[in-house]
Amino acid sequence: MTITIYHNPKCSTSRKVLDWLTEKGHTPKVVEYLKTPPDAATLKKILGMMDAAPADILRRKGEAYEALGDISRLKPDQLIAKMVAEPVLIERPIVVSGTRAVLCRPPEKVWDVVG
């Protein structure tokens, strides 16, 4: 089964999850989402796998988040569009395995989708 990690190598949590996966013998597809951001359709698919809303994977730190202002005024598609335009708004790491995906915060959540 293919495992994909939406990864930021500067993030210690993301590095930890990637290390754990490789230590367990997995060879995940690594998507450095800040360099290669997912498109809106991919984000919607991941959110569906997570049974989550866009706000559930929103990184709530930094200037890009502050620039959003009151996020309650944004519709889900608008928030996804903002994440596509500014991928730093996507919390990480997200791991996709088969038909399931999880935001690995805390990092141990990776084991919810990877055995």
C-alpha positions, 0 to 999 in steps of 0.5 A: 500500500502506498503511503504519502506524507505531506512533509515540511523538512524544517518541522521537527514533528514532520521529520519525526513521523517520516523517521518513524515510517522509514524505521518501520520499513516503509518507503513513503512518497514524500511531498514537500507541500511548500514546494509542491502544494496540493491542488484544491481537488487533492485537499478535498480528497484528503479532507474526505479521507479524514472526515474533516473540514478545512479548518481542521488542517489549518495551521494557526500560526504565522503571518499567513494565518493572521492575514486571514482575519476572522476565519469563520467568515470564510466558506470551506471552498474559500479556505481551501483556496487560501491553503492552495495559494499559501500552502504554509496555512496547511498544518503538517504532517499529513499522512495518507495510506490507502483510503485513510488520512490523518494529521499527525498532531501529535505524531503518534497519530501516524499509527492510526493509518499505518500499521 
